[in-house]
Amino acid sequence: MSERTPIDDARLRAMKHEGDPVADAIATDYLAGNSSERFHAAMRARYSSEMRDPEVAEFLTAHPPLPEWATPQRLQRGAQFFADWGVQLGLGLFLQALPLAYASVEGVQVLALTSKLETDASRRVLESAQFVLDVTTPGALEPGQLGYETTRHVRLMHAGVRYLIEHDERIERTADPDVWPRWDPAWGTPVNQQHLLGAMLSYSSSLLEVLDVVGANYAERDAADYCLLWNVVGWLLGVDENVLPLERHEMEQLQTKIRRLNEGPSDAGRTMTEALLKLVQGYVKVPGFKGFPITLMRLFIGDRTANFLGVPQVDWTRHLVRTARHIGHHPGRNHRLTRKAVAWASLRVLRGFVHHERGDDRPSFNIPTHLDLKVKKKRRARARKRSAR
């Protein structure tokens, strides 16, 4: 891989105002003057060979080859790495990657505009898990395979969300926090290049930190290949080709910069984190262990970020986590056999969890048919008073 100029803070700030020209052009041509239902219908045709709009159909059925640095052998090892550590990485997805996304004050606003959190939290979390499973299946990122096509579909969905947020007349362009729904121009472009890059990092190098925290004994080469796999996913999602590929150490440095530039408290972040914890705690059936997800979330994201998100304080389960970490960092003679058993079961557990909750209802990653533009009456009245003055 060629050596690249490091991405500094100025470049990261510029990326806030950059979208995805290829996908944006298709979304703009299709959505201009039409309702979002039309684009929604095209997105649902993802699993059909019949797509009426030729431009959308051409994009979704095209199979451009992967970049030359995406070697099949390394992608295979990256997928196997996920299979080996699926349970731990799955925990990281729910209790680190998603909370870190909610801690991004600007990025979480997109989720706030497109979510009905009370009813859709479970669906969105499980869709994230299904997406990870799709792209980490061996061979799934080869042109024409499920992970490849799903990622291309999500890329076009992102373009549709950008268009809707930027053109919906119900969304005011203002920095006034008393107005909702709104989009602050200082937030940049919705689902911008910095957001896409941050998401790629949160599913790859950031999740490796979870393995380090729990004391997982993995091979560095395999971890590097897992990072390469997510570089390919980023490429398929429309991350600037001039940025990729990134080595693990570069990804870790960028993750630190992005968190420093973006993390902070927000109503949307706290609301989404509360819903996520409620969802995860719903799967804890043992009495007295409801605090376990809270303890792990604080461990994985740190107290500062957890406080931004309103994560409750830890309870007695912190002692259980401390003991488990000690065992992980000081394995006995049977550690190798134990790891093989965990590797056999881990991916099956995560797949079983998603399948049990979703059944055969696979996510289509559709663009929302409408944005969740609920305007509070009090704020509407306040706005009317200001305009009457």
FENURGI-V663151 format. One record per pair of residues at least 4 apart in sequence whose ideal C-beta (glycine too) atoms are under 7 Angstrom apart, sorted by the first residue. I is the first residue (numbers start at 0). J is the second residue. D is the distance in whole Angstrom. If there is no record, write none. Layout:
# FENURGI-V663151
i:I j:J d:D
i:I j:J d:D
This chain:
# FENURGI-V663151
i:0 j:68 d:6
i:0 j:244 d:6
i:0 j:246 d:7
i:6 j:10 d:5
i:6 j:11 d:6
i:6 j:242 d:7
i:6 j:253 d:6
i:8 j:12 d:6
i:8 j:256 d:6
i:8 j:260 d:7
i:9 j:13 d:7
i:10 j:14 d:6
i:11 j:193 d:6
i:11 j:256 d:6
i:11 j:257 d:7
i:11 j:260 d:6
i:13 j:17 d:7
i:14 j:191 d:6
i:14 j:192 d:4
i:14 j:193 d:4
i:14 j:196 d:7
i:15 j:187 d:3
i:15 j:188 d:7
i:15 j:191 d:5
i:15 j:193 d:5
i:16 j:187 d:5
i:16 j:188 d:5
i:16 j:191 d:7
i:17 j:188 d:7
i:17 j:191 d:6
i:17 j:192 d:4
i:18 j:23 d:5
i:18 j:161 d:6
i:18 j:188 d:5
i:18 j:191 d:6
i:19 j:23 d:5
i:19 j:154 d:7
i:19 j:157 d:7
i:19 j:158 d:6
i:19 j:237 d:4
i:20 j:24 d:6
i:21 j:237 d:7
i:22 j:26 d:6
i:22 j:154 d:5
i:22 j:155 d:5
i:22 j:157 d:7
i:22 j:158 d:4
i:22 j:237 d:6
i:23 j:27 d:6
i:23 j:158 d:5
i:23 j:161 d:6
i:24 j:28 d:6
i:25 j:29 d:6
i:25 j:54 d:5
i:25 j:55 d:6
i:25 j:58 d:6
i:25 j:155 d:7
i:25 j:158 d:7
i:26 j:30 d:6
i:26 j:155 d:7
i:26 j:158 d:4
i:26 j:159 d:5
i:26 j:162 d:5
i:27 j:31 d:6
i:27 j:162 d:6
i:28 j:54 d:6
i:29 j:38 d:6
i:29 j:41 d:7
i:29 j:52 d:6
i:29 j:54 d:7
i:29 j:55 d:6
i:30 j:38 d:5
i:30 j:159 d:7
i:30 j:162 d:5
i:33 j:37 d:5
i:35 j:39 d:6
i:35 j:163 d:6
i:35 j:366 d:7
i:35 j:368 d:6
i:35 j:369 d:6
i:36 j:40 d:6
i:36 j:368 d:5
i:37 j:41 d:7
i:38 j:42 d:6
i:38 j:159 d:5
i:38 j:366 d:6
i:39 j:43 d:7
i:39 j:365 d:6
i:39 j:366 d:6
i:39 j:368 d:5
i:40 j:44 d:7
i:41 j:50 d:6
i:41 j:52 d:6
i:41 j:55 d:5
i:42 j:152 d:7
i:42 j:156 d:6
i:42 j:363 d:7
i:42 j:365 d:5
i:42 j:366 d:5
i:43 j:363 d:6
i:43 j:365 d:6
i:44 j:49 d:7
i:44 j:50 d:5
i:45 j:59 d:7
i:45 j:152 d:5
i:45 j:363 d:6
i:50 j:55 d:6
i:50 j:56 d:3
i:50 j:59 d:7
i:52 j:56 d:6
i:53 j:57 d:6
i:54 j:58 d:7
i:55 j:59 d:6
i:56 j:60 d:6
i:57 j:61 d:6
i:58 j:155 d:6
i:59 j:151 d:6
i:59 j:152 d:6
i:59 j:155 d:7
i:62 j:142 d:4
i:62 j:143 d:5
i:64 j:142 d:6
i:65 j:69 d:4
i:65 j:140 d:7
i:65 j:142 d:7
i:65 j:231 d:6
i:66 j:234 d:6
i:68 j:244 d:5
i:69 j:74 d:6
i:69 j:231 d:5
i:70 j:74 d:7
i:71 j:75 d:6
i:72 j:76 d:7
i:73 j:77 d:6
i:73 j:224 d:4
i:73 j:227 d:5
i:74 j:78 d:6
i:74 j:140 d:6
i:74 j:228 d:6
i:74 j:231 d:7
i:75 j:79 d:6
i:75 j:137 d:6
i:76 j:80 d:6
i:76 j:221 d:6
i:76 j:224 d:4
i:77 j:224 d:4
i:77 j:225 d:4
i:77 j:227 d:6
i:77 j:228 d:3
i:78 j:82 d:7
i:78 j:135 d:5
i:78 j:136 d:6
i:78 j:137 d:4
i:78 j:228 d:6
i:79 j:83 d:6
i:79 j:137 d:7
i:80 j:84 d:6
i:80 j:221 d:4
i:80 j:222 d:7
i:80 j:224 d:6
i:80 j:225 d:4
i:81 j:85 d:6
i:81 j:88 d:6
i:81 j:135 d:4
i:81 j:225 d:6
i:82 j:342 d:7
i:82 j:346 d:5
i:83 j:342 d:4
i:83 j:345 d:7
i:84 j:88 d:5
i:84 j:210 d:6
i:84 j:215 d:6
i:84 j:217 d:7
i:84 j:345 d:6
i:85 j:89 d:6
i:85 j:345 d:4
i:85 j:346 d:4
i:85 j:348 d:7
i:85 j:349 d:5
i:86 j:90 d:7
i:86 j:341 d:7
i:86 j:345 d:4
i:86 j:348 d:6
i:86 j:349 d:6
i:87 j:91 d:7
i:87 j:209 d:6
i:87 j:210 d:6
i:87 j:213 d:6
i:87 j:215 d:6
i:88 j:92 d:7
i:88 j:206 d:5
i:88 j:209 d:7
i:89 j:93 d:7
i:89 j:128 d:7
i:89 j:349 d:4
i:90 j:94 d:6
i:90 j:209 d:7
i:90 j:295 d:7
i:91 j:95 d:5
i:91 j:96 d:6
i:91 j:206 d:4
i:91 j:209 d:4
i:91 j:299 d:6
i:92 j:96 d:5
i:92 j:97 d:7
i:92 j:127 d:7
i:92 j:128 d:6
i:92 j:131 d:6
i:93 j:97 d:6
i:93 j:124 d:7
i:93 j:279 d:6
i:94 j:98 d:7
i:94 j:292 d:6
i:94 j:295 d:5
i:94 j:296 d:4
i:94 j:299 d:5
i:95 j:99 d:6
i:95 j:205 d:7
i:95 j:206 d:7
i:95 j:209 d:6
i:95 j:299 d:4
i:95 j:300 d:6
i:96 j:100 d:7
i:96 j:201 d:4
i:96 j:202 d:6
i:96 j:205 d:6
i:96 j:206 d:6
i:97 j:101 d:7
i:97 j:124 d:7
i:97 j:127 d:7
i:97 j:275 d:6
i:98 j:102 d:6
i:98 j:272 d:6
i:98 j:275 d:7
i:98 j:296 d:6
i:98 j:300 d:5
i:98 j:308 d:6
i:99 j:201 d:5
i:99 j:205 d:7
i:99 j:300 d:6
i:100 j:106 d:6
i:100 j:107 d:7
i:100 j:198 d:7
i:100 j:201 d:6
i:101 j:107 d:5
i:101 j:268 d:4
i:101 j:271 d:5
i:101 j:272 d:5
i:101 j:308 d:6
i:102 j:262 d:5
i:102 j:268 d:6
i:102 j:304 d:5
i:102 j:307 d:5
i:102 j:308 d:6
i:103 j:107 d:6
i:103 j:197 d:7
i:103 j:261 d:4
i:103 j:262 d:7
i:104 j:261 d:6
i:104 j:263 d:4
i:104 j:265 d:5
i:105 j:186 d:4
i:105 j:187 d:7
i:105 j:261 d:6
i:106 j:194 d:5
i:106 j:197 d:7
i:106 j:261 d:7
i:107 j:111 d:6
i:107 j:265 d:6
i:107 j:267 d:5
i:107 j:268 d:5
i:107 j:271 d:7
i:108 j:112 d:6
i:108 j:186 d:6
i:108 j:267 d:6
i:109 j:113 d:6
i:109 j:160 d:7
i:109 j:164 d:7
i:109 j:189 d:5
i:109 j:190 d:6
i:110 j:114 d:5
i:110 j:267 d:7
i:110 j:271 d:6
i:111 j:267 d:4
i:112 j:164 d:6
i:112 j:180 d:6
i:112 j:370 d:5
i:112 j:371 d:7
i:113 j:160 d:6
i:113 j:367 d:5
i:113 j:370 d:6
i:113 j:371 d:7
i:114 j:119 d:6
i:114 j:123 d:7
i:114 j:371 d:6
i:115 j:119 d:5
i:115 j:371 d:5
i:116 j:120 d:5
i:116 j:270 d:6
i:116 j:271 d:6
i:116 j:274 d:5
i:119 j:123 d:5
i:120 j:124 d:6
i:120 j:274 d:4
i:120 j:275 d:6
i:120 j:278 d:5
i:121 j:125 d:6
i:121 j:278 d:5
i:122 j:126 d:6
i:123 j:127 d:7
i:124 j:128 d:7
i:124 j:275 d:6
i:124 j:278 d:6
i:125 j:129 d:6
i:125 j:353 d:6
i:125 j:356 d:5
i:125 j:357 d:6
i:126 j:130 d:6
i:126 j:362 d:4
i:126 j:364 d:7
i:127 j:131 d:7
i:128 j:132 d:6
i:128 j:353 d:5
i:129 j:133 d:6
i:129 j:353 d:5
i:129 j:361 d:7
i:129 j:362 d:5
i:130 j:134 d:7
i:130 j:149 d:7
i:131 j:135 d:6
i:131 j:202 d:7
i:132 j:136 d:7
i:132 j:349 d:7
i:132 j:350 d:6
i:132 j:353 d:6
i:133 j:139 d:6
i:133 j:145 d:5
i:133 j:146 d:5
i:133 j:149 d:5
i:134 j:139 d:6
i:134 j:140 d:6
i:134 j:146 d:4
i:134 j:150 d:6
i:134 j:232 d:5
i:135 j:228 d:7
i:136 j:145 d:7
i:136 j:146 d:6
i:138 j:144 d:6
i:139 j:144 d:5
i:139 j:145 d:5
i:139 j:146 d:3
i:139 j:147 d:7
i:140 j:144 d:7
i:140 j:146 d:5
i:140 j:147 d:5
i:140 j:231 d:5
i:141 j:147 d:6
i:142 j:147 d:6
i:143 j:147 d:6
i:143 j:148 d:7
i:144 j:148 d:7
i:145 j:149 d:6
i:146 j:150 d:6
i:147 j:151 d:7
i:147 j:235 d:7
i:148 j:152 d:6
i:149 j:153 d:6
i:149 j:364 d:7
i:150 j:154 d:7
i:150 j:232 d:6
i:150 j:235 d:4
i:150 j:236 d:6
i:151 j:155 d:7
i:151 j:235 d:6
i:152 j:156 d:6
i:152 j:364 d:6
i:153 j:157 d:6
i:153 j:236 d:7
i:153 j:364 d:5
i:154 j:158 d:7
i:154 j:235 d:7
i:154 j:236 d:5
i:154 j:237 d:5
i:155 j:159 d:7
i:156 j:160 d:7
i:156 j:364 d:6
i:156 j:365 d:7
i:156 j:366 d:5
i:157 j:161 d:6
i:157 j:190 d:5
i:158 j:162 d:7
i:159 j:163 d:6
i:159 j:366 d:4
i:160 j:164 d:6
i:160 j:189 d:6
i:160 j:190 d:6
i:160 j:366 d:6
i:161 j:165 d:6
i:161 j:188 d:6
i:161 j:189 d:5
i:161 j:190 d:5
i:162 j:166 d:6
i:163 j:167 d:5
i:163 j:370 d:6
i:164 j:170 d:6
i:164 j:182 d:6
i:164 j:189 d:4
i:165 j:189 d:7
i:167 j:370 d:6
i:169 j:180 d:6
i:169 j:372 d:5
i:170 j:180 d:5
i:170 j:181 d:6
i:170 j:182 d:5
i:170 j:372 d:7
i:171 j:178 d:5
i:171 j:181 d:5
i:172 j:182 d:6
i:172 j:184 d:6
i:173 j:178 d:5
i:173 j:181 d:5
i:173 j:183 d:7
i:174 j:183 d:5
i:174 j:185 d:6
i:177 j:378 d:6
i:177 j:381 d:6
i:178 j:378 d:6
i:178 j:382 d:7
i:179 j:374 d:6
i:179 j:375 d:6
i:179 j:378 d:6
i:180 j:372 d:5
i:180 j:374 d:7
i:182 j:186 d:7
i:187 j:191 d:5
i:190 j:194 d:5
i:190 j:195 d:7
i:192 j:196 d:6
i:192 j:238 d:7
i:192 j:239 d:6
i:193 j:197 d:6
i:193 j:257 d:7
i:194 j:198 d:6
i:195 j:199 d:7
i:195 j:233 d:7
i:195 j:236 d:6
i:195 j:237 d:7
i:195 j:238 d:5
i:196 j:200 d:6
i:196 j:233 d:7
i:196 j:238 d:6
i:196 j:242 d:7
i:196 j:253 d:7
i:197 j:201 d:6
i:197 j:257 d:5
i:198 j:202 d:7
i:199 j:203 d:6
i:199 j:229 d:6
i:199 j:232 d:7
i:199 j:233 d:4
i:199 j:238 d:6
i:200 j:204 d:6
i:200 j:205 d:6
i:200 j:250 d:5
i:200 j:253 d:6
i:200 j:254 d:5
i:201 j:205 d:5
i:202 j:206 d:6
i:202 j:229 d:6
i:203 j:225 d:6
i:203 j:226 d:5
i:203 j:229 d:4
i:203 j:250 d:6
i:204 j:226 d:6
i:204 j:247 d:5
i:204 j:250 d:4
i:204 j:251 d:5
i:204 j:254 d:6
i:205 j:254 d:5
i:207 j:211 d:7
i:207 j:222 d:6
i:208 j:212 d:6
i:209 j:213 d:7
i:209 j:299 d:6
i:210 j:215 d:4
i:210 j:217 d:6
i:212 j:298 d:6
i:212 j:299 d:6
i:213 j:324 d:6
i:213 j:327 d:5
i:214 j:324 d:6
i:214 j:327 d:3
i:214 j:328 d:4
i:215 j:327 d:7
i:216 j:330 d:7
i:216 j:334 d:7
i:217 j:221 d:6
i:217 j:222 d:6
i:218 j:222 d:7
i:219 j:223 d:6
i:220 j:224 d:7
i:221 j:225 d:7
i:222 j:226 d:7
i:222 j:247 d:7
i:223 j:227 d:7
i:223 j:247 d:6
i:224 j:228 d:7
i:226 j:230 d:7
i:226 j:247 d:5
i:226 j:250 d:6
i:227 j:231 d:7
i:227 j:244 d:6
i:228 j:232 d:7
i:229 j:233 d:6
i:230 j:234 d:6
i:230 j:243 d:5
i:230 j:244 d:4
i:230 j:245 d:6
i:231 j:235 d:6
i:232 j:236 d:6
i:233 j:238 d:4
i:233 j:243 d:6
i:234 j:238 d:6
i:234 j:240 d:7
i:234 j:243 d:6
i:238 j:242 d:6
i:238 j:243 d:6
i:245 j:249 d:4
i:245 j:250 d:5
i:247 j:251 d:6
i:248 j:252 d:7
i:249 j:253 d:6
i:250 j:254 d:6
i:251 j:255 d:7
i:252 j:256 d:7
i:253 j:257 d:6
i:254 j:258 d:6
i:255 j:259 d:6
i:256 j:260 d:6
i:257 j:261 d:6
i:258 j:262 d:5
i:262 j:304 d:6
i:262 j:307 d:6
i:263 j:307 d:6
i:264 j:268 d:7
i:264 j:307 d:4
i:265 j:269 d:7
i:266 j:270 d:6
i:267 j:271 d:6
i:268 j:272 d:6
i:268 j:307 d:7
i:268 j:308 d:5
i:269 j:273 d:6
i:269 j:308 d:6
i:269 j:309 d:4
i:270 j:274 d:7
i:271 j:275 d:6
i:272 j:276 d:6
i:272 j:308 d:4
i:272 j:309 d:6
i:272 j:310 d:6
i:273 j:277 d:6
i:273 j:309 d:7
i:274 j:278 d:6
i:275 j:279 d:6
i:276 j:280 d:6
i:276 j:292 d:6
i:276 j:293 d:7
i:277 j:281 d:7
i:279 j:292 d:4
i:280 j:289 d:5
i:280 j:292 d:6
i:283 j:288 d:5
i:283 j:289 d:5
i:283 j:291 d:6
i:283 j:292 d:7
i:288 j:316 d:7
i:290 j:294 d:6
i:290 j:313 d:7
i:290 j:314 d:4
i:290 j:316 d:5
i:291 j:295 d:6
i:291 j:316 d:5
i:292 j:296 d:6
i:293 j:297 d:6
i:293 j:310 d:6
i:293 j:311 d:5
i:293 j:313 d:6
i:294 j:298 d:6
i:294 j:313 d:5
i:294 j:316 d:5
i:294 j:317 d:5
i:294 j:320 d:5
i:295 j:299 d:6
i:295 j:320 d:7
i:296 j:300 d:6
i:296 j:305 d:6
i:296 j:310 d:6
i:297 j:302 d:6
i:297 j:305 d:5
i:297 j:310 d:6
i:297 j:313 d:6
i:298 j:320 d:6
i:300 j:304 d:4
i:300 j:305 d:6
i:301 j:305 d:7
i:302 j:306 d:6
i:303 j:307 d:7
i:304 j:308 d:7
i:305 j:310 d:4
i:313 j:317 d:5
i:316 j:320 d:6
i:317 j:321 d:6
i:318 j:322 d:7
i:319 j:323 d:6
i:320 j:324 d:6
i:321 j:325 d:7
i:322 j:326 d:7
i:323 j:327 d:6
i:324 j:328 d:6
i:325 j:329 d:6
i:330 j:334 d:3
i:333 j:337 d:6
i:334 j:338 d:6
i:335 j:339 d:7
i:336 j:340 d:7
i:337 j:341 d:6
i:338 j:342 d:6
i:339 j:343 d:7
i:340 j:344 d:6
i:341 j:345 d:6
i:344 j:348 d:6
i:345 j:349 d:7
i:346 j:350 d:6
i:347 j:351 d:6
i:348 j:352 d:6
i:349 j:353 d:7
i:350 j:354 d:6
i:351 j:355 d:6
i:352 j:356 d:7
i:353 j:357 d:6
i:357 j:361 d:7
i:374 j:378 d:6
i:374 j:379 d:5
i:375 j:379 d:7
i:376 j:380 d:6
i:377 j:381 d:6
i:378 j:382 d:6
i:379 j:383 d:7
i:380 j:384 d:7
i:381 j:385 d:7
i:382 j:386 d:6
i:383 j:387 d:6
i:384 j:388 d:7
